[in-house]
Every structure is written in structure tokens, then in C-alpha cells.
């Protein structure tokens, strides 16, 4: 299985998705540092939100096979600039989280991820397991 690194703003659902991908019980905790697991690297949202810390994300991508860019379907704006995936030397996939919430705007999140350069996009509801198997299958097939 390919190793996936997850990037996105705070509260985008990276840790919850990590727990779902690993088959763990979903429980909230604030990720304070980069967490390495067998098939997933979970990063703090502050790394993606801070110009100063964002450079560290580039270094951590070297430890993964696939870069997962997360965008919550409830976000008011995207933190990812157009074509930012062109800077990665790894495949980048988009992951829209929180698709089950009443205020979710999945088409808008899709547009932001496509604008960032993601060609493959997954829709997930980590708490209920929606879309999790599709990501696992994708990581197995690559």
C-alpha cells in the first residue's frame, strides 16, 4: 500500500480521516505535531496555514507516495493557491471531507481542489465511513 500524507487547514478532518483509514474508533484530539503511521502521515493544520511552517510540509512529502490535499465541504475559502500541486514531485489527490453536514458545499470544494491541480478527488464522511474504502482501494492499486 502506498503511503499518504494529509494536508489541509485546522479542522479540515485530517486526524479523523487518519483514524478512519486505520480502522480506529473516531475520537477528536488536536494534532500538535506530525504523526507517522504505517500508511498515513497526519500533519497539523497550522503547517498548511502558516507561510513559515508550510515549507516543512514539502519536506514531509518525501516520506510519502501520495499527497492528499483536504478541503472541508464547509470551508468559507480555500487556502490552496491555483496549481499548487505542480510544486510536488508526488501524485496529489483531493479529498473533500465533511460531506454529510447540512451546510456542506461539495461542488465548491471540488472546484477549489481542481483549481489547486488535483485530478482525482474523493468525497468522504469519515465518521460514517463514506468514501474510506475508495481511498484505501486507490492506495492499494497504485
Buried (B, 14 or more C-beta within 10 A) or exposed (E): EBBBBBBBBEBBBBBBBBBBBEEEEEEEEEBEEBBEBEBBBBBBBBBBEEEEEBEEBEEBBEEBBBBBBBBBBBBEEBBBEEEBBEEBEBBBBBBBBBBBEEEBBBEBBBEBBEBBBBEEBBBBBBBEEBBBEEBBEBBEEE
